[in-house]
Amino acid sequence: MNRMSSALASFALIIGGFAGTAAAEEVFLRTDGFTPYTSWIKYASLQAMATDTDGLAGGNIAPAIPSKDAMFTDGVFFYRITSDAVGDAGQYNNLFIRYKSFNDLNSNSNGETFYMNGYGMYYDDDIVVDNSSGRILRTTRYVADSTVTIGAYVYNNFAELVANTPFYAGGFSNQTVAHDCKFWAYNGKWYRTNVSGATGSTVVTGVNVYNSSEDLYNGVVAQTIESSLGAPGSMRFLTIDSSMLPPPPSSCLGDIDGDGAVGGADLGILLSNWGVCPE
């Protein structure tokens, strides 16, 4: 029995574990306070993230991601906004890389590249996707060195974003949005950081919550969470379903499926994956 448990435990380490039976919940993620980005910190709520309460390691980023690159998720895939030599020559991002998992994003592996059709994004500008509606916003400035984000283009889906065929474009109203403010969305909620200080060296002072993209456009804030992070405005943020994160290693040797016990299901997983490991 000990030998079988050891074999199961070894196999669990090889395949990285499997999801448990606990119900998935929202997880709030932010990059560390360094640039380029080298790791994520995760929190159980927006309030906890804003006050840096009970943060846990959320995953390492290797190779590190430069601060000019933004990241977002549509609730299924993870994306990175970045550039090739052509984009860098013009000082703008000109492509998206789509990943099937959070691990792939963090390791820049198994990505699929999509070039922006006839346009580029100024460094640091955001793509914001609400997984519940599929609506996509692309924030923009007048010029690359502008200190203000003036508005956004709106798309129905990723194909429209790549092709740059928005169904709406307009400026933000009733608000002045500093360039260093970061945007993200999840489950019908839209988020934007508040920052203070000079562009490029700002500090996060809070997070605004909006009930719709229209409210974000019009500056109708549902809630503001003050932040005591004292963290740089260059940080990136995501909200995701906890099921999208790699499961933590089980404390029970051989518990491959994460149900808290070693049994036939674990043995079945082991046997179904028996054989030569892929290159």
LUMMARPA-667768 format. One record per residue: residue number from 1; residue in one letter; y, x, z of N, C-alpha, C, CB in turn. Coordinates in steps of 0.2 Angstrom, whole numbers, m for minus. Glycine has a CB too. Layout:
! LUMMARPA-667768
R resi resn  n.c2  n.c1  n.c3 ca.c2 ca.c1 ca.c3  c.c2  c.c1  c.c3 cb.c2 cb.c1 cb.c3
R  NUM    a     Y     X     Z     Y     X     Z     Y     X     Z     Y     X     Z
...
This chain:
! LUMMARPA-667768
R resi resn  n.c2  n.c1  n.c3 ca.c2 ca.c1 ca.c3  c.c2  c.c1  c.c3 cb.c2 cb.c1 cb.c3
R    1    m    m6     4     0     0     0     0     6     4     0     0    m5     6
R    2    n     6    10     4    12    14     4    13    17    m3    11    20     9
R    3    r     7    19    m6     8    22   m13    11    17   m18     1    25   m15
R    4    m     9    11   m18    12     6   m22    19     5   m21     8    m1   m21
R    5    s    21     4   m14    28     3   m12    32     9   m15    29     3    m5
R    6    s    29    15   m15    33    21   m17    34    20   m25    30    27   m15
R    7    a    29    18   m28    29    18   m35    34    12   m37    22    16   m38
R    8    l    34     7   m34    39     2   m35    46     4   m34    37    m5   m31
R    9    a    47     7   m28    54    10   m27    56    15   m32    54    13   m20
R   10    s    52    19   m34    54    24   m39    56    20   m46    48    29   m41
R   11    f    52    15   m47    53    11   m53    60     8   m53    48     7   m55
R   12    a    61     5   m47    67     2   m46    73     6   m47    68    m1   m39
R   13    l    73    12   m44    78    17   m45    79    19   m53    77    24   m42
R   14    i    74    19   m57    74    21   m64    78    15   m67    67    22   m67
R   15    i    76     9   m66    79     3   m70    86     1   m67    74    m2   m71
R   16    g    87     3   m61    94     2   m59    94    m5   m55    99     1   m64
R   17    g    89    m8   m53    89   m14   m49    89   m20   m53    94   m13   m44
R   18    f    88   m26   m50    89   m32   m53    93   m37   m49    82   m35   m55
R   19    a    96   m42   m52   100   m47   m48    96   m50   m43   104   m51   m52
R   20    g    99   m52   m37    96   m55   m32    97   m63   m33    98   m53   m25
R   21    t    95   m67   m28    95   m74   m28   102   m77   m26    90   m77   m25
R   22    a   106   m73   m23   112   m75   m20   117   m78   m25   116   m70   m16
R   23    a   121   m83   m23   125   m86   m28   131   m82   m30   128   m93   m25
R   24    a   133   m81   m36   138   m77   m38   145   m79   m36   138   m76   m46
R   25    e   150   m75   m34   156   m76   m32   161   m72   m36   157   m75   m24
R   26    e   168   m74   m35   173   m70   m38   174   m63   m35   179   m74   m39
R   27    v   175   m58   m38   176   m51   m35   183   m49   m38   170   m46   m37
R   28    f   187   m46   m34   193   m43   m37   193   m36   m37   199   m46   m32
R   29    l   195   m33   m42   194   m26   m43   201   m23   m45   189   m24   m49
R   30    r   202   m17   m42   208   m13   m45   205    m6   m45   213   m13   m39
R   31    t   209    m2   m50   207     5   m51   210     9   m45   210     8   m57
R   32    d   208    15   m44   210    19   m38   218    20   m39   206    25   m37
R   33    g   221    24   m35   228    25   m35   230    31   m39   231    26   m29
R   34    f   225    34   m43   226    40   m47   226    38   m55   220    45   m46
R   35    t   229    42   m58   229    42   m66   227    49   m68   235    40   m69
R   36    p   222    50   m73   218    44   m76   214    41   m71   214    47   m82
R   37    y   211    35   m73   207    31   m68   200    34   m68   207    24   m71
R   38    t   198    35   m61   192    38   m60   187    33   m56   193    44   m57
R   39    s   189    28   m54   185    23   m50   188    16   m49   183    26   m43
R   40    w   184    12   m47   186     5   m45   185     4   m37   182     0   m49
R   41    i   189    m1   m35   188    m3   m28   188   m11   m28   194    m1   m23
R   42    k   183   m14   m25   182   m21   m25   183   m24   m19   174   m22   m27
R   43    y   185   m31   m19   187   m35   m13   184   m42   m14   195   m35   m13
R   44    a   184   m45    m9   181   m52    m9   186   m57   m11   178   m53    m2
R   45    s   192   m55   m10   198   m60   m12   204   m57   m14   199   m65    m5
R   46    l   208   m61   m17   215   m58   m19   219   m56   m13   219   m63   m23
R   47    q   219   m60    m8   222   m58    m2   220   m51     1   221   m63     4
R   48    a   213   m50     1   210   m44     4   213   m38    m1   203   m44     4
R   49    m   213   m39    m7   215   m34   m12   222   m32   m11   214   m36   m19
R   50    a   226   m37   m10   233   m36    m9   235   m32    m3   237   m43    m9
R   51    t   231   m33     2   232   m30     9   228   m24    10   232   m35    14
R   52    d   223   m23     5   219   m17     5   214   m18    11   222   m10     5
R   53    t   211   m24    12   207   m25    18   200   m26    15   209   m32    21
R   54    d   195   m22    19   188   m22    18   186   m20    10   185   m28    19
R   55    g   190   m15     7   188   m13     1   182    m9     1   194    m9    m2
R   56    l   178   m10    m5   172    m6    m5   172    m3   m12   166   m11    m5
R   57    a   168     2   m13   167     6   m19   165     1   m24   162    12   m18
R   58    g   168     1   m30   166    m4   m35   163     0   m42   172    m8   m37
R   59    g   163     6   m41   160    10   m47   164    15   m49   159     5   m53
R   60    n   161    21   m51   165    27   m54   166    26   m61   161    33   m52
R   61    i   171    29   m64   173    29   m71   173    36   m73   180    26   m72
R   62    a   168    37   m78   167    44   m80   164    44   m87   162    48   m75
R   63    p   168    46   m92   174    50   m91   180    46   m89   175    54   m98
R   64    a   185    49   m86   190    45   m84   194    42   m89   195    50   m80
R   65    i   197    36   m88   201    33   m93   209    34   m92   200    25   m92
R   66    p   212    36   m97   219    37   m97   223    31   m95   222    40  m103
R   67    s   229    32   m92   233    26   m90   236    22   m95   238    28   m85
R   68    k   236    25  m101   239    21  m107   234    16  m109   240    26  m113
R   69    d   228    16  m107   223    12  m110   222     6  m105   216    15  m110
R   70    a   222     0  m107   221    m6  m103   214    m8  m104   226   m12  m105
R   71    m   212   m12   m99   205   m15   m99   205   m23   m97   200   m11   m93
R   72    f   200   m26  m100   200   m33   m99   193   m36  m100   205   m37  m103
R   73    t   192   m42   m97   185   m45   m98   186   m53  m101   181   m45   m92
R   74    d   182   m55  m104   182   m62  m106   177   m66  m102   181   m63  m114
R   75    g   174   m63   m97   169   m66   m93   162   m65   m96   170   m74   m93
R   76    v   161   m62  m102   155   m60  m104   154   m53  m106   153   m64  m111
R   77    f   159   m50  m110   160   m43  m112   166   m40  m108   161   m43  m119
R   78    f   166   m33  m108   171   m30  m105   174   m26  m111   169   m25  m100
R   79    y   181   m25  m111   185   m22  m116   189   m16  m114   189   m27  m120
R   80    r   190   m12  m118   195    m6  m117   200    m6  m123   192     1  m116
R   81    i   207    m6  m122   212    m5  m127   213     2  m127   218   m10  m126
R   82    t   212     5  m133   213    13  m134   216    15  m141   207    16  m132
R   83    s   215    21  m142   218    23  m148   214    29  m151   225    26  m148
R   84    d   215    30  m158   212    36  m161   218    40  m163   208    34  m168
R   85    a   216    45  m167   222    50  m169   227    47  m172   219    56  m173
R   86    v   226    42  m176   231    39  m180   236    35  m175   229    33  m185
R   87    g   233    31  m170   237    28  m165   241    33  m161   232    24  m161
R   88    d   238    38  m159   241    43  m155   247    46  m158   236    49  m152
R   89    a   246    47  m165   252    50  m168   258    46  m168   250    51  m176
R   90    g   257    39  m168   262    34  m168   264    32  m161   261    28  m172
R   91    q   260    35  m156   261    33  m149   260    25  m147   268    35  m146
R   92    y   254    23  m150   252    16  m149   244    16  m149   255    11  m154
R   93    n   242    11  m145   235     9  m145   233     5  m152   232     5  m139
R   94    n   228     7  m155   226     3  m161   219     1  m162   228     8  m167
R   95    l   215     1  m156   208    m2  m157   206    m5  m150   204     4  m160
R   96    f   201    m9  m151   197   m11  m145   190    m9  m145   197   m19  m145
R   97    i   187    m7  m139   180    m6  m138   177   m11  m134   179     2  m135
R   98    r   172   m14  m136   169   m20  m133   162   m17  m130   168   m26  m137
R   99    y   161   m19  m123   155   m16  m120   151   m22  m117   157   m11  m114
R  100    k   145   m22  m117   141   m27  m114   140   m27  m107   134   m26  m117
R  101    s   142   m22  m103   142   m22   m96   147   m18   m93   135   m19   m94
R  102    f   148   m19   m86   153   m15   m82   151    m8   m82   153   m18   m75
R  103    n   145    m6   m82   142     0   m82   144     4   m88   135     1   m81
R  104    d   143     0   m94   145     3  m101   152     5  m101   143    m1  m106
R  105    l   157     0   m99   164     1   m99   165     8   m95   168    m5   m96
R  106    n   162     8   m89   164    14   m85   162    21   m87   161    13   m78
R  107    s   156    20   m91   153    27   m94   155    28  m101   146    27   m93
R  108    n   159    23  m104   161    23  m111   155    24  m116   166    29  m112
R  109    s   150    20  m114   144    20  m118   142    14  m121   138    23  m114
R  110    n   138    14  m127   136     8  m131   142     3  m133   131     4  m126
R  111    g   147     6  m134   153     2  m136   153     0  m143   160     5  m134
R  112    e   156    m6  m145   157    m8  m152   165    m8  m153   154   m15  m153
R  113    t   167    m4  m158   174    m3  m160   177    m8  m165   175     4  m162
R  114    f   183   m11  m163   186   m15  m168   193   m13  m169   186   m23  m165
R  115    y   195   m11  m175   202    m9  m176   207   m15  m177   202    m5  m183
R  116    m   213   m14  m174   218   m20  m175   220   m20  m182   224   m18  m170
R  117    n   221   m26  m184   222   m27  m192   230   m27  m193   219   m34  m194
R  118    g   232   m21  m195   239   m20  m197   244   m20  m191   241   m26  m201
R  119    y   242   m19  m185   247   m19  m180   244   m14  m174   248   m26  m177
R  120    g   248   m12  m170   246    m8  m164   250   m11  m158   249    m1  m165
R  121    m   247    m9  m152   250   m11  m146   253    m5  m142   245   m14  m141
R  122    y   259    m6  m140   263     0  m136   258     1  m130   270    m3  m133
R  123    y   258     8  m129   254    10  m123   256     6  m117   256    18  m121
R  124    d   251     4  m113   251     1  m107   252    m7  m107   257     3  m103
R  125    d   253   m10  m113   253   m17  m114   246   m20  m113   256   m19  m121
R  126    d   246   m26  m111   240   m29  m109   237   m34  m113   241   m32  m102
R  127    i   231   m35  m113   227   m41  m116   225   m45  m110   222   m39  m121
R  128    v   226   m52  m110   224   m56  m104   220   m62  m107   231   m59  m101
R  129    v   214   m62  m104   209   m67  m107   207   m72  m101   203   m64  m110
R  130    d   208   m78  m102   205   m83   m97   198   m85   m99   210   m89   m96
R  131    n   193   m83   m95   186   m85   m98   185   m92   m98   181   m82   m93
R  132    s   188   m96   m94   187  m104   m94   189  m107  m100   190  m107   m88
R  133    s   195  m105  m103   198  m108  m109   197  m104  m115   205  m110  m107
R  134    g   196   m98  m114   195   m93  m120   202   m91  m123   192   m97  m126
R  135    r   207   m93  m120   214   m92  m122   216   m84  m121   220   m96  m119
R  136    i   219   m81  m126   221   m74  m125   228   m73  m126   217   m70  m130
R  137    l   231   m69  m122   238   m67  m122   238   m59  m123   242   m69  m116
R  138    r   243   m57  m128   244   m50  m129   252   m49  m127   243   m48  m136
R  139    t   253   m46  m122   260   m44  m120   263   m39  m124   260   m42  m112
R  140    t   270   m40  m125   273   m35  m129   280   m34  m127   274   m38  m136
R  141    r   283   m28  m129   290   m26  m128   294   m26  m135   290   m19  m124
R  142    y   300   m25  m134   304   m24  m141   302   m17  m144   312   m25  m139
R  143    v   303   m12  m140   302    m5  m142   297    m2  m137   308    m2  m143
R  144    a   295     4  m139   290     8  m135   293    10  m128   287    14  m138
R  145    d   299    12  m128   302    14  m122   306     9  m118   307    20  m123
R  146    s   305     2  m120   308    m3  m116   305    m3  m109   307   m10  m120
R  147    t   310    m5  m104   308    m6   m97   306   m13   m95   313    m4   m93
R  148    v   306   m18  m100   304   m25   m99   299   m27  m104   311   m29  m100
R  149    t   294   m31  m102   290   m35  m106   293   m41  m107   283   m36  m102
R  150    i   294   m43  m114   298   m48  m116   294   m55  m117   302   m47  m122
R  151    g   288   m54  m118   284   m60  m120   277   m59  m122   287   m64  m125
R  152    a   274   m63  m126   267   m62  m128   265   m66  m134   262   m64  m122
R  153    y   260   m64  m137   257   m68  m143   251   m71  m140   255   m63  m149
R  154    v   249   m77  m143   244   m81  m140   238   m82  m145   246   m88  m137
R  155    y   232   m81  m144   226   m82  m148   221   m87  m145   223   m75  m150
R  156    n   217   m90  m150   212   m94  m148   205   m90  m146   210   m99  m153
R  157    n   205   m84  m149   198   m81  m148   199   m73  m150   193   m84  m153
R  158    f   194   m69  m149   194   m62  m150   195   m61  m158   188   m59  m148
R  159    a   192   m64  m162   193   m63  m169   200   m64  m171   188   m68  m173
R  160    e   204   m69  m169   211   m70  m170   215   m64  m167   213   m76  m167
R  161    l   213   m61  m162   216   m56  m159   216   m50  m163   214   m54  m152
R  162    v   210   m48  m165   209   m42  m170   212   m43  m176   201   m41  m171
R  163    a   212   m49  m179   216   m50  m185   223   m51  m185   213   m56  m189
R  164    n   225   m52  m179   232   m53  m177   235   m59  m180   237   m47  m179
R  165    t   232   m65  m179   234   m71  m181   235   m76  m175   228   m74  m186
R  166    p   240   m75  m172   242   m79  m166   244   m86  m168   247   m76  m162
R  167    f   242   m91  m164   245   m98  m165   251   m99  m161   239  m103  m163
R  168    y   253   m94  m157   260   m95  m154   262   m88  m152   260  m100  m148
R  169    a   269   m87  m152   272   m81  m150   279   m83  m147   273   m76  m155
R  170    g   280   m80  m141   287   m82  m138   288   m78  m132   287   m89  m136
R  171    g   295   m78  m130   297   m74  m125   296   m77  m118   304   m72  m125
R  172    f   295   m73  m113   295   m76  m106   301   m79  m104   292   m71  m101
R  173    s   301   m85  m100   308   m88   m98   308   m88   m91   308   m95  m101
R  174    n   314   m89   m88   316   m89   m81   313   m83   m77   312   m96   m79
R  175    q   313   m78   m80   310   m72   m76   312   m65   m80   303   m72   m75
R  176    t   312   m60   m77   312   m53   m80   306   m50   m78   319   m50   m78
R  177    v   302   m48   m83   296   m45   m81   296   m37   m82   290   m48   m85
R  178    a   296   m33   m77   296   m26   m78   290   m24   m82   296   m23   m71
R  179    h   291   m18   m86   286   m16   m90   279   m14   m86   288   m10   m94
R  180    d   280   m11   m80   274    m9   m76   270   m15   m73   277    m5   m71
R  181    c   273   m21   m74   269   m27   m71   262   m27   m75   273   m33   m71
R  182    k   257   m29   m71   250   m29   m75   248   m37   m74   245   m25   m71
R  183    f   244   m39   m80   242   m46   m81   235   m46   m81   245   m49   m87
R  184    w   232   m51   m78   225   m53   m79   223   m60   m78   220   m48   m75
R  185    a   217   m62   m79   216   m70   m78   208   m70   m77   218   m74   m84
R  186    y   207   m76   m74   200   m78   m73   199   m85   m70   196   m72   m68
R  187    n   194   m88   m73   193   m95   m70   199  m100   m70   190   m95   m63
R  188    g   203   m99   m75   209  m104   m75   215  m101   m71   207  m110   m73
R  189    k   215   m96   m68   220   m93   m64   223   m87   m68   218   m91   m57
R  190    w   229   m86   m68   233   m81   m71   236   m77   m66   237   m83   m77
R  191    y   236   m70   m67   239   m66   m62   244   m61   m65   233   m62   m58
R  192    r   249   m59   m61   254   m54   m63   256   m50   m57   260   m57   m67
R  193    t   256   m44   m57   259   m40   m51   266   m40   m51   256   m33   m52
R  194    n   269   m39   m46   276   m38   m45   277   m31   m43   279   m43   m39
R  195    v   282   m27   m45   283   m20   m44   290   m19   m42   281   m16   m50
R  196    s   291   m13   m39   298   m11   m38   298    m3   m39   300   m12   m30
R  197    g   304    m1   m41   305     6   m42   307     7   m50   299    10   m40
R  198    a   308    13   m51   309    15   m58   303    15   m62   312    22   m58
R  199    t   304    13   m69   298    12   m73   294    19   m74   301    10   m80
R  200    g   288    18   m73   284    24   m73   282    27   m66   287    30   m77
R  201    s   286    25   m61   284    27   m54   285    21   m49   289    33   m52
R  202    t   283    15   m52   284     9   m48   278     8   m42   284     3   m52
R  203    v   279     4   m38   275     2   m33   273    m5   m33   277     5   m26
R  204    v   267    m7   m32   265   m14   m32   268   m17   m25   258   m15   m33
R  205    t   271   m23   m26   274   m26   m20   271   m33   m19   281   m27   m20
R  206    g   267   m36   m24   264   m42   m23   261   m44   m29   269   m47   m21
R  207    v   257   m50   m29   254   m53   m35   256   m60   m35   246   m52   m34
R  208    n   258   m62   m41   260   m69   m43   253   m73   m46   266   m70   m48
R  209    v   252   m79   m44   247   m83   m46   250   m89   m50   242   m85   m40
R  210    y   247   m90   m56   249   m95   m60   243  m100   m62   253   m93   m67
R  211    n   245  m106   m63   239  m111   m64   238  m112   m71   241  m118   m61
R  212    s   242  m109   m76   240  m109   m83   244  m104   m86   242  m116   m86
R  213    s   243  m103   m93   246   m98   m97   253  m100   m98   243   m96  m103
R  214    e   254  m107   m98   261  m110   m99   265  m108   m93   261  m117  m101
R  215    d   262  m109   m87   266  m107   m81   268  m100   m81   262  m109   m75
R  216    l   264   m96   m83   265   m89   m83   271   m87   m88   259   m85   m86
R  217    y   271   m91   m94   276   m90   m99   283   m92   m96   275   m94  m105
R  218    n   283   m98   m92   289  m101   m90   291   m99   m83   288  m108   m90
R  219    g   287   m94   m80   289   m92   m73   288   m97   m67   296   m90   m73
R  220    v   283  m101   m68   281  m106   m63   276  m103   m59   279  m113   m66
R  221    v   278  m101   m53   273   m97   m49   270  m102   m44   276   m91   m45
R  222    a   263  m102   m44   260  m106   m39   259  m103   m32   253  m108   m41
R  223    q   259   m97   m32   258   m93   m26   260   m86   m27   251   m94   m23
R  224    t   263   m83   m22   264   m76   m22   261   m72   m16   272   m74   m22
R  225    i   256   m68   m17   253   m64   m12   257   m57   m11   245   m63   m13
R  226    e   260   m56    m5   263   m50    m4   258   m44    m3   268   m50     2
R  227    s   260   m38    m5   255   m33    m5   258   m27    m1   254   m30   m12
R  228    s   253   m25     3   255   m19     7   251   m13     5   253   m20    15
R  229    l   249   m13    m1   245    m8    m4   249    m1    m4   242    m9   m11
R  230    g   255    m2    m6   259     4    m7   257     8   m13   260     9    m1
R  231    a   253     5   m18   250     8   m23   254     8   m29   243     5   m24
R  232    p   253    13   m34   257    13   m40   256     8   m45   255    20   m44
R  233    g   261     6   m48   261     0   m53   257     1   m59   268    m1   m55
R  234    s   255     8   m60   250     9   m65   243     7   m64   251    17   m67
R  235    m   241     5   m59   234     2   m57   232    m3   m62   233     0   m50
R  236    r   226    m4   m64   223    m9   m67   219   m14   m63   219    m7   m73
R  237    f   219   m20   m65   216   m25   m61   211   m30   m65   221   m30   m57
R  238    l   206   m32   m62   201   m37   m65   199   m42   m60   195   m33   m68
R  239    t   197   m48   m62   193   m52   m58   187   m54   m62   198   m59   m56
R  240    i   181   m54   m59   175   m55   m62   170   m59   m58   172   m49   m65
R  241    d   165   m61   m61   160   m64   m57   155   m59   m54   155   m69   m61
R  242    s   153   m60   m48   150   m54   m44   143   m53   m48   148   m56   m37
R  243    s   141   m57   m52   134   m56   m56   135   m51   m61   132   m63   m59
R  244    m   142   m50   m63   143   m45   m68   143   m38   m66   150   m46   m71
R  245    l   143   m37   m59   143   m30   m56   135   m28   m55   146   m30   m49
R  246    p   134   m22   m56   127   m19   m54   125   m21   m47   126   m12   m56
R  247    p   119   m24   m46   117   m25   m39   117   m19   m35   111   m29   m39
R  248    p   118   m19   m29   117   m14   m24   110   m12   m23   120   m15   m17
R  249    p   108    m6   m22   101    m4   m21    98    m8   m15   100     3   m20
R  250    s    92   m11   m16    89   m14   m11    87   m10    m5    82   m18   m13
R  251    s    88   m12     1    86    m8     7    78    m9     8    90   m10    13
R  252    c    75   m13     5    68   m14     5    64   m10     0    66   m21     5
R  253    l    60    m5     1    57    m1    m4    52    m6    m8    52     4     0
R  254    g    53    m5   m15    49    m9   m19    52   m16   m21    42    m9   m17
R  255    d    57   m18   m18    60   m24   m19    64   m24   m26    64   m27   m13
R  256    i    61   m24   m31    64   m23   m38    69   m29   m39    59   m22   m43
R  257    d    66   m35   m38    70   m41   m40    75   m43   m35    66   m47   m41
R  258    g    76   m39   m29    81   m41   m24    81   m47   m20    88   m41   m28
R  259    d    74   m50   m19    74   m56   m16    72   m55    m8    68   m60   m19
R  260    g    72   m48    m6    71   m47     1    64   m46     3    74   m52     5
R  261    a    60   m46    m2    53   m45     0    49   m41    m6    49   m52     1
R  262    v    44   m38    m5    40   m34   m10    34   m39   m11    38   m27    m8
R  263    g    33   m41   m18    27   m46   m19    25   m45   m26    29   m53   m17
R  264    g    22   m51   m28    19   m51   m35    25   m51   m41    15   m57   m36
R  265    a    31   m54   m39    36   m54   m44    38   m46   m46    42   m58   m42
R  266    d    38   m42   m40    40   m35   m41    35   m32   m45    41   m32   m34
R  267    l    29   m33   m44    23   m30   m47    23   m32   m55    17   m31   m44
R  268    g    25   m38   m56    25   m41   m63    31   m37   m67    27   m48   m63
R  269    i    37   m36   m64    42   m32   m67    40   m25   m68    48   m32   m62
R  270    l    36   m22   m64    34   m15   m65    29   m15   m71    31   m13   m58
R  271    l    24   m19   m71    19   m19   m76    22   m21   m83    14   m24   m74
R  272    s    27   m25   m83    30   m27   m89    34   m22   m92    34   m34   m89
R  273    n    36   m17   m88    40   m11   m91    36    m5   m91    46   m11   m86
R  274    w    30    m6   m90    25     0   m90    25     4   m97    18    m2   m88
R  275    g    25    10   m97    25    14  m103    30    20  m104    26     9  m109
R  276    v    30    23  m110    35    28  m111    42    26  m110    33    32  m117
R  277    c    46    30  m106    53    28  m106    56    30  m113    56    32  m100
R  278    p    61    26  m114    65    27  m121    69    33  m120    70    21  m122
R  279    e    70    37  m126    74    43  m126    81    42  m123    74    46  m133
